[in-house]
Amino acid sequence: MKYLTVSLYHPRVMKGGAQYVAKDLHDTARLDPGTDPVLLAAIDGNMFPQYAKVGSAITALPDSPDEFLLPGQRFNDFHHTIYDARRQKAIRRFLEDHKPDVIHVHHSLWVGLEFLTLARQVLPNVKIIYTLHEYMPICYSRGQLFRYQEGGICPNTAPDQCTRCFPDRTADDFILRRRGFRRAFDLVDRFIAPSEYLRQRFIDWGLDESRISVIANGHARQRPAKWTPHHSPGLNVFGFFGQYVDAKGIDVLLRAAAMAAEETEDEIEIKVFGGNKEYASEAYVKKIDAILDAAPDNLRVTELGAYSRDNVFDLMTTVDWVVTPSVWPETFGLVVSEAWDARRPVIASRAGGLGERVRDGENGFSFLPGSSAQLAAIIGNCLGNEGLWDSMAHTMDDEIDMAQAWDAHKRVIGSLTASDAA
């Protein structure tokens, strides 16, 4: 089987969850003797001009014989299109040269929805699967289904409701945007959703439920064989791992930690491993600063900056509990898989796919999104509770690994082939 992965970016160019999922599946497919994989990563050629060669619309990634980059210059971020005749010609030639049996698209950002149209024109019988990593087709607000001006998860994505977040746009604008995505998505044979929550939101949006399969994102485990989890002496270290941006709920965690600290004489330590703080709003940073300024003396907060997947396991072991306080409906939450790999119980908001993964008392605890009071009560219960920590850290299940994830994708592909044969 010739298998083409079309990704948003490449981890060597820009790190991110979607590109890691795409690259991990590509690398796993490479180990399958029945699969001939190729990866094509679309990138912003303006941001990374060193990868955009003059006279070439597609370039090989150095030292990676089956991985290529597809730079773009004029991306329409509202309609997700790139109308570039030279780029289209290069894509056509690439598809004709490689003739994949299956194309797995992981995003439309910098890929362009017209890629789906072109793929179907060049290869009428190719099987196209598409992983929905977030809600970008539904939601123009960073694909997060979160109403920043109201501070809550978006319950209604009708075009007239979208204008509440973007008053400079009309309902007709959003009707056309939705029509463009749906027209392109009609060319897809099967969609992959990493959580049932995301699947249901796309069904509500208009995709046929029979066309969406749920496959959890696989995790490339880092835990050494026969490794035994250990905790700090006071079981009082709580860690945040993720982007330091408004929707990730760092303010919810810090407010809850301050509330819990006021109820005890013990020290509570919060470690914030958060990158891209420069993308947080000024108002959000001020809100966090105000919480810290008023925090009790027994609350210690340390900002440790960005981290990489290469050292996340070691960093996870420096905390006792991993807190994922997102206020937007996370589609999956790779950080949860990373925490469980390090045998750290997860305290997560019931936002989106997070609510499906955390089972109270088995692998962590959950609370209502944005509820600092509920989170404070959980922190108070976890503080110094060795019996509780041991009962989860030593017995929690693993997430599916990459081999299992690849097998699940192959079953989806096989079902498409079988239905055609019938």
C-alpha positions in Angstrom: 0.0 0.0 0.0 1.4 3.4 -1.0 0.4 5.7 1.8 0.7 9.5 1.6 0.5 11.6 4.8 -0.4 15.3 4.3 0.5 17.2 7.4 0.3 20.7 8.8 4.0 21.6 9.3 6.6 19.1 10.3 8.0 18.8 13.8 11.5 19.8 12.5 10.0 23.0 11.2 7.4 23.8 13.9 6.4 21.7 16.9 2.8 21.0 17.5 0.3 18.2 18.4 -1.2 17.6 14.9 2.2 17.4 13.2 3.5 15.0 15.9 0.5 12.7 15.4 1.0 12.8 11.6 4.8 12.2 11.8 4.4 9.4 14.4 1.9 7.6 12.2 4.2 8.0 9.2 7.2 6.6 11.1 5.1 3.7 12.3 3.8 3.0 8.8 7.5 2.9 7.7 8.0 -0.1 9.9 5.1 -2.0 8.2 6.5 -4.2 5.5 3.3 -3.9 3.5 3.3 -0.1 3.4 5.3 2.4 1.3 4.8 5.7 3.2 5.5 9.3 2.0 5.0 12.5 4.0 4.2 15.9 2.6 4.2 18.7 5.1 2.6 22.0 4.2 4.3 25.1 5.8 4.1 28.8 5.8 6.8 29.8 3.3 6.7 33.4 4.6 7.6 32.3 8.1 10.2 29.8 7.1 11.8 31.1 3.9 14.8 28.8 4.4 12.6 25.9 3.3 11.1 27.7 0.3 13.5 27.2 -2.6 13.4 29.4 -5.7 11.8 27.7 -8.6 10.6 24.7 -6.6 7.1 24.4 -5.0 7.9 21.1 -3.2 11.3 20.4 -1.6 12.8 17.3 0.0 13.4 17.6 3.7 17.2 17.1 4.2 18.3 13.6 5.2 14.7 12.4 5.0 14.2 10.6 1.7 10.5 10.0 2.1 9.5 13.4 3.6 8.8 16.6 1.6 7.8 20.1 2.3 5.1 22.1 0.6 5.6 25.8 1.2 2.8 28.3 0.6 2.8 32.0 0.3 -0.8 33.4 0.1 -3.0 31.4 2.4 -6.6 32.6 2.9 -7.1 31.8 6.6 -10.9 32.4 6.5 -11.7 30.0 3.6 -8.6 27.8 3.9 -7.6 28.1 0.3 -4.3 28.7 -1.6 -4.8 29.6 -5.2 -1.3 29.4 -6.6 -1.0 27.9 -10.1 2.6 26.9 -9.8 1.9 25.2 -6.5 -1.1 23.4 -7.9 1.1 22.1 -10.8 3.7 20.8 -8.4 1.1 19.0 -6.3 -0.4 17.4 -9.4 3.1 16.2 -10.5 3.8 14.9 -7.0 0.6 12.9 -6.9 1.2 11.5 -10.4 4.8 10.5 -9.5 3.9 8.8 -6.2 0.4 7.4 -7.1 -0.6 6.8 -3.5 -3.4 4.3 -2.8 -4.3 6.2 0.4 -4.0 9.9 1.2 -4.3 10.8 4.9 -4.8 14.5 5.4 -4.2 15.9 8.9 -5.2 19.5 8.4 -6.3 22.2 5.9 -4.2 25.0 7.4 -1.5 25.8 4.8 -2.6 22.6 3.0 -5.6 24.3 1.3 -9.0 22.7 0.7 -8.3 22.7 -3.0 -5.7 19.9 -2.3 -8.7 17.5 -1.8 -10.2 18.6 -5.1 -6.9 18.2 -7.0 -6.2 14.8 -5.4 -9.6 13.5 -6.5 -9.1 14.8 -10.0 -5.6 13.3 -10.4 -6.4 10.0 -8.6 -10.1 9.3 -8.9 -9.8 5.9 -7.0 -7.6 7.0 -4.2 -8.9 6.6 -0.7 -8.9 9.8 1.3 -9.0 9.8 5.1 -8.9 13.0 7.1 -8.1 13.4 10.8 -10.0 16.2 12.5 -7.5 17.5 15.0 -9.6 20.5 16.2 -12.7 22.5 15.2 -11.2 24.8 12.6 -13.8 23.9 9.9 -16.6 24.7 12.4 -15.0 27.6 14.2 -13.0 30.5 12.9 -12.0 31.5 16.4 -8.7 29.5 16.4 -10.7 26.4 15.9 -11.4 26.3 19.6 -15.2 26.6 20.0 -14.5 29.1 22.8 -16.2 32.5 23.0 -13.4 34.7 24.3 -15.6 37.7 24.8 -18.0 35.6 27.0 -15.5 33.3 28.5 -17.3 30.0 27.8 -17.5 27.1 25.4 -19.5 27.9 22.3 -22.8 26.0 22.3 -24.2 27.2 18.9 -22.2 27.4 15.7 -24.9 28.7 13.4 -23.5 31.4 11.1 -25.4 34.2 12.7 -23.9 33.2 16.1 -20.4 33.3 14.7 -20.8 37.1 14.1 -20.8 37.5 17.9 -17.1 36.7 17.9 -16.5 38.5 14.6 -18.8 41.5 14.3 -16.9 42.7 11.2 -18.1 39.6 9.4 -21.6 38.8 8.2 -23.7 35.7 8.6 -23.4 35.2 4.8 -19.6 35.2 5.2 -19.8 32.3 7.5 -22.4 30.5 5.4 -20.0 30.6 2.5 -17.1 29.5 4.7 -19.1 26.5 5.9 -20.2 25.7 2.3 -16.6 25.6 1.1 -15.5 23.2 3.8 -18.5 20.9 3.3 -18.0 20.8 -0.5 -14.3 19.8 0.0 -15.2 17.3 2.7 -17.6 15.6 0.4 -14.5 14.2 -1.4 -13.3 12.5 1.8 -14.0 8.8 2.3 -13.6 8.6 6.1 -12.9 11.0 8.9 -10.9 10.2 12.0 -11.8 11.8 15.3 -9.6 11.4 18.4 -12.5 11.7 20.8 -16.3 11.1 20.8 -16.9 14.7 21.8 -15.2 16.0 18.7 -17.1 13.5 16.6 -20.4 14.6 17.9 -19.6 18.3 17.3 -18.9 17.5 13.7 -22.1 15.4 13.4 -24.0 18.4 14.7 -22.2 20.6 12.1 -23.4 18.4 9.3 -21.1 15.4 8.7 -22.7 12.0 8.4 -22.1 10.0 11.6 -21.2 6.9 9.5 -18.3 8.7 8.0 -16.5 9.5 11.3 -14.5 6.9 13.2 -13.0 7.5 16.6 -9.4 6.5 17.0 -7.5 7.8 20.0 -4.1 9.4 19.2 -1.3 6.9 19.7 1.5 7.8 22.1 5.2 7.2 21.5 6.0 5.9 25.0 9.2 7.1 26.8 8.9 5.2 30.1 11.8 2.8 30.6 11.2 -0.9 31.1 10.7 -1.9 34.8 10.6 1.8 35.8 8.9 2.5 39.1 7.0 5.8 39.8 8.0 7.9 42.8 6.6 11.0 44.3 7.9 14.0 46.3 8.1 13.7 50.1 5.1 16.0 50.6 3.1 14.9 47.5 2.4 18.6 47.1 3.8 19.4 43.6 1.3 20.1 40.9 2.4 20.7 37.3 0.9 22.4 34.3 2.2 21.4 30.8 1.0 23.2 27.7 0.7 26.6 26.0 0.7 29.7 28.2 -2.4 31.1 26.5 -5.8 32.2 27.6 -7.9 29.1 26.9 -5.5 26.7 28.7 -6.8 27.8 32.1 -3.6 28.6 34.0 -5.5 31.3 35.9 -8.1 28.6 37.0 -5.2 26.5 38.4 -3.5 29.3 40.2 -6.7 30.7 41.7 -7.6 27.2 42.9 -4.1 26.6 44.4 -4.4 29.9 46.3 -7.7 28.8 47.7 -6.4 25.4 48.7 -3.3 27.0 50.3 -5.5 29.2 52.5 -7.0 26.1 54.0 -3.7 24.4 55.0 -0.4 25.2 56.6 1.4 22.9 54.2 3.3 24.3 51.2 1.8 23.9 47.8 4.1 24.1 44.8 2.9 24.8 41.3 5.3 24.3 38.3 4.2 25.9 35.1 5.8 24.4 32.0 4.3 26.7 29.5 5.6 28.1 26.2 4.4 30.9 23.9 3.5 33.2 26.7 3.9 36.1 24.2 0.7 34.9 22.6 -1.4 35.3 25.7 -3.5 38.4 25.9 -2.2 41.3 28.0 -5.4 41.2 30.1 -4.8 37.5 30.8 -1.2 38.0 31.9 -2.4 40.8 34.2 -5.1 38.5 35.6 -2.5 35.9 36.5 -0.1 38.5 38.0 -3.0 39.8 40.2 -3.6 36.2 41.5 0.0 35.7 42.3 0.3 39.1 44.0 -2.5 38.1 46.4 -1.4 34.5 46.9 -0.7 33.2 50.4 2.9 32.7 51.5 2.7 28.9 51.5 1.9 28.8 47.7 5.1 28.7 45.6 4.7 29.1 41.8 7.6 28.6 39.4 7.4 29.4 35.7 9.8 27.1 33.8 9.0 28.0 30.3 8.6 25.8 27.2 9.5 22.2 27.0 9.9 19.6 24.2 8.6 16.1 23.7 12.1 14.9 24.1 12.3 15.8 27.8 8.7 15.8 28.8 8.9 12.4 30.5 11.7 13.6 32.8 9.9 16.8 33.5 6.7 15.0 34.4 8.5 13.0 37.0 9.4 16.3 38.9 5.7 16.8 39.8 3.2 14.6 41.6 0.0 15.5 39.9 -0.5 17.0 36.4 -3.3 19.5 36.1 -5.0 20.2 32.7 -7.4 23.1 33.5 -8.4 24.0 30.0 -11.5 26.1 29.5 -11.9 25.3 25.8 -13.2 21.9 24.7 -9.9 20.0 24.1 -10.2 17.5 21.3 -7.9 14.9 23.0 -5.1 16.3 25.1 -1.7 14.7 24.3 -0.4 16.0 27.6 -2.7 13.5 29.3 -1.1 10.6 27.5 2.4 12.0 28.4 1.3 12.3 32.1 0.1 8.7 32.2 3.3 7.5 30.5 5.1 9.0 33.5 2.5 7.5 35.9 1.2 10.9 37.0 -2.5 11.1 37.9 -4.2 13.8 35.9 -6.5 16.5 37.3 -8.5 17.8 34.3 -11.4 19.9 33.5 -14.4 18.1 31.9 -13.9 20.1 28.7 -14.3 18.3 25.4 -12.4 15.1 25.0 -10.7 15.4 28.4 -13.9 14.3 30.1 -13.9 11.0 28.2 -10.4 10.1 29.3 -10.1 10.9 33.0 -11.9 8.4 35.3 -12.3 9.8 38.8 -10.2 7.8 41.3 -8.7 5.5 38.7 -6.3 7.7 36.7 -7.1 11.1 38.0 -9.9 13.5 38.8 -12.1 15.9 36.9 -13.9 19.2 37.6 -16.2 21.6 35.8 -14.3 23.8 33.3 -13.4 27.1 34.9 -14.4 26.0 38.5 -11.5 27.0 40.7 -13.6 26.0 43.7 -14.0 22.4 42.6 -10.3 22.2 41.6 -9.3 23.7 45.0 -11.2 20.9 46.7 -9.4 18.2 44.6 -6.0 19.8 45.3 -6.8 19.7 49.0 -7.8 16.1 48.9 -4.6 15.1 46.9 -2.2 17.1 49.0 0.0 14.6 50.9 -2.4 11.7 50.2 0.0 8.9 49.6 -2.6 6.1 49.5 -4.6 7.9 46.9 -1.5 8.6 44.7 -0.3 5.0 45.0 -3.7 3.6 44.1 -3.6 5.4 40.8 0.1 5.7 39.8 0.7 2.0 40.1 -2.5 0.7 38.5 -3.5 3.1 35.7 -3.9 1.8 32.2 -1.6 2.9 29.3 -3.0 4.7 26.3 -2.8 3.0 22.9 0.7 3.0 21.5 1.7 3.8 18.0 1.5 0.2 16.7 -2.1 0.0 18.0 -3.0 3.3 16.5 -1.6 2.3 13.1 -3.5 -1.0 13.2 -6.7 0.9 13.9 -6.1 3.1 10.9 -5.4 0.1 8.7 -8.7 -1.4 9.8 -10.5 1.8 8.7 -8.6 1.7 5.3 -9.5 -2.0 5.0 -13.2 -1.3 5.5 -13.1 1.3 2.7 -11.5 -1.2 0.3 -13.9 -4.0 1.4 -17.0 -1.8 0.8 -15.7 -0.9 -2.7 -15.3 -4.6 -3.5 -18.8 -5.3 -2.4 
